[in-house]
């Protein structure tokens, strides 16, 4: 009969070493897991920030209103980065800075109460003048941008066509400091805002130039009052309105008497001066809502809106008296809507024939169209 002896286990020291290694490995795994979780949280935060950034960029490129663009940018910085305050500064020609808009943690955007509320000789000026492409620091810095800077701050420029157009300021971040990722996103916001603002500025400038071109196309260059083209458009609207509401109006043609004599004796500069003065008198004595225009050469037109014959007579007498006080003489012909005509061609013909009668009677007076005295019927070819 045989017997067996149990095998001895590992020495006590070996078991202790193995246990220690296991604990160390477990600690390394836990540490690695913590790092992975931290990276996951950081990536999640970055994805959230980038999502907001993408939404803001998409939105600001859908409008050309500068204030709307800037408000979206400020709200986007607050939403994406959780800064408690974001301020937008304008940089005007010559390097001047104006505090324009600001947003709080709730995303409420308001116009700045004091456009000069910032510190002189701070990092704000360094960024505005192009000496720094980005500035950041703390409330303890001697060159901080604002007296009431909270915690950490950063300033990014809005650059378009190599010119600093504005400054994006943010302070009091959610963490203990401003991270590199937050700075990068601030710069992205500033860059996209600069492009959108520049596009909006160019749009506004283009629209202004277009409006100015249209205004010039409808304005007589010498006298500054509407020209023949503008008269045609305004008369069409007046005809439509008067027909719709069944209201009369007076179509008045005024001729500056003896313009040729003025030019011959005093030169064309004196003639131009007389025409300018004539237009000024018409503008000063026309009622609000009346149409005045230079038709051609020495002929002007006044459309007296919502006027019957009696009111037109008083209006013409007022103009004649004012012209005489200014040393000017005018022959005037008047046609009434709808009695004398219901379209621009007919009204012009009738008023022109009345003007001819005023000139034939000795000038410097007015005649209303009288069908009974008319030698020629209205001609459709005589267009305004």
Number of C-alpha atoms within 10 A of each C-alpha: 2 3 4 5 5 5 6 6 8 8 8 8 8 11 12 11 11 11 11 12 12 12 12 12 12 12 12 12 12 12 12 12 12 12 12 12 12 12 12 12 12 13 12 12 14 17 13 15 21 14 13 19 23 13 13 23 20 11 14 22 16 11 15 18 16 18 15 13 22 24 20 20 26 28 24 24 28 23 18 21 24 23 23 19 23 27 22 27 25 21 22 13 10 7 14 13 22 19 20 21 21 24 25 17 16 12 21 12 18 13 15 17 11 10 14 14 14 19 15 14 12 15 24 27 20 16 20 27 17 15 10 15 15 18 18 18 20 19 18 11 13 12 18 24 26 18 12 10 19 16 17 22 24 25 29 27 32 30 22 18 9 8 15 20 21 26 27 26 24 28 24 22 21 13 11 9 14 21 11 9 13 20 18 12 19 25 20 16 23 26 16 20 28 24 17 23 26 19 18 19 15 13 14 15 12 12 12 12 12 12 12 12 12 11 13 14 15 19 20 19 11 12 19 15 21 22 22 20 16 20 22 16 12 17 17 13 12 20 20 14 14 18 14 9 9 13 15 19 24 28 28 29 29 29 25 21 18 15 19 14 11 16 15 12 11 11 12 14 11 15 20 17 13 21 22 15 17 26 20 16 18 23 18 11 16 19 14 10 11 17 23 24 28 27 22 12 10 19 17 23 26 22 26 25 22 19 19 15 16 8 14 23 17 11 17 24 14 14 21 24 13 17 22 12 11 13 11 19 21 25 25 30 28 30 30 24 25 17 12 22 17 15 17 19 16 22 28 26 24 31 27 25 27 27 28 18 22 20 20 10 13 9 19 19 19 25 23 25 23 14 15 6 10 13 8 10 11 18 12 12 9 14 13 17
